[in-house]
Amino acid sequence: MSVRVRVRLPKIGMTMQEATVVRFCRQPGEAFRKGDPLYEIETEKISQQVEATGDGVMVEHAVPEGSDVRVGDLVCVVEAHDEAGVRGSPASQQGTPG
């Protein structure tokens, strides 16, 4: 069973308030698997990909690339093929910690 899911910007660090959506790794209509990157973000401290927690299909980008987005704001909409695909999760972290 598929469910349409609104993917929001996760809070990655304790002080993180917002991030820039640098690029989307999947285009609308493109399928993804658990662990695939959905989009890449950048903050003052890190550059990081946000991974899918389940299988699905990208439905739409809610913001253009280069947009500043606050924690909890809508980033994209996906069609998740299972309940695990409900949110993105932080992936490969680059940059300086804390």
C-alpha positions as CSV (number, residue, x, y, z in Angstrom):
1,M,0.0,0.0,0.0
2,S,1.3,3.5,-0.9
3,V,0.8,6.6,1.1
4,R,1.6,10.2,0.1
5,V,4.0,11.7,2.7
6,R,5.1,15.3,3.3
7,V,8.9,15.2,4.0
8,R,10.0,18.0,6.3
9,L,13.5,19.3,7.2
10,P,14.8,17.3,10.1
11,K,16.7,18.9,13.0
12,I,20.2,17.5,12.6
13,G,22.1,19.3,15.4
14,M,21.0,20.8,18.7
15,T,21.5,24.4,17.5
16,M,20.2,23.9,13.9
17,Q,17.4,26.3,13.1
18,E,17.5,26.3,9.2
19,A,19.4,25.0,6.2
20,T,19.7,25.6,2.5
21,V,18.3,22.9,0.2
22,V,21.4,22.7,-2.1
23,R,19.9,20.2,-4.5
24,F,17.4,17.4,-4.9
25,C,18.9,14.0,-5.6
26,R,15.6,12.6,-7.0
27,Q,13.3,14.3,-9.6
28,P,9.5,14.0,-9.6
29,G,8.5,10.6,-10.8
30,E,11.8,9.1,-9.9
31,A,11.8,6.0,-7.7
32,F,14.1,5.6,-4.7
33,R,15.0,2.8,-2.2
34,K,15.6,2.9,1.5
35,G,19.0,4.6,2.1
36,D,19.0,6.6,-1.2
37,P,19.5,10.3,-0.8
38,L,16.4,12.5,-1.3
39,Y,18.0,15.9,-1.1
40,E,21.2,17.7,0.1
41,I,21.3,20.4,2.7
42,E,23.9,22.9,3.9
43,T,24.1,24.8,7.2
44,E,26.8,27.0,8.6
45,K,28.5,23.9,10.0
46,I,27.7,21.0,7.7
47,S,26.8,19.7,4.3
48,Q,24.7,16.6,4.4
49,Q,22.4,14.4,2.4
50,V,19.0,13.4,3.8
51,E,18.2,9.8,3.1
52,A,14.9,8.0,2.6
53,T,13.9,5.6,5.4
54,G,11.9,3.4,3.0
55,D,11.1,2.8,-0.7
56,G,9.0,5.2,-2.7
57,V,8.7,7.7,-5.6
58,M,9.4,11.5,-5.5
59,V,6.1,13.3,-6.2
60,E,7.1,17.0,-6.0
61,H,9.7,19.4,-4.7
62,A,8.0,21.9,-2.3
63,V,10.8,24.4,-2.5
64,P,13.3,25.4,-5.2
65,E,17.0,24.4,-4.9
66,G,18.9,27.1,-3.1
67,S,16.0,27.9,-0.8
68,D,16.5,28.5,2.9
69,V,14.2,26.3,4.9
70,R,13.5,26.2,8.7
71,V,13.5,23.0,10.7
72,G,10.1,21.3,10.3
73,D,9.2,23.1,7.0
74,L,8.0,21.1,4.0
75,V,10.8,20.1,1.6
76,C,9.2,17.6,-0.7
77,V,6.3,15.1,-1.1
78,V,6.9,11.4,-1.8
79,E,4.7,8.4,-2.4
80,A,6.0,5.9,0.2
81,H,5.6,2.2,-0.4
82,D,5.6,1.4,3.3
83,E,5.3,3.2,6.6
84,A,9.1,3.4,7.0
85,G,9.3,5.9,4.1
86,V,7.5,8.5,6.1
87,R,10.5,10.8,6.7
88,G,14.0,11.6,5.6
89,S,16.9,10.8,7.8
90,P,20.3,12.4,8.0
91,A,23.1,10.7,6.0
92,S,26.8,11.3,5.3
93,Q,27.8,14.3,7.3
94,Q,30.6,16.5,6.1
95,G,32.1,19.6,7.7
96,T,33.0,20.4,11.3
97,P,31.0,19.1,14.1
98,G,29.1,21.1,16.7
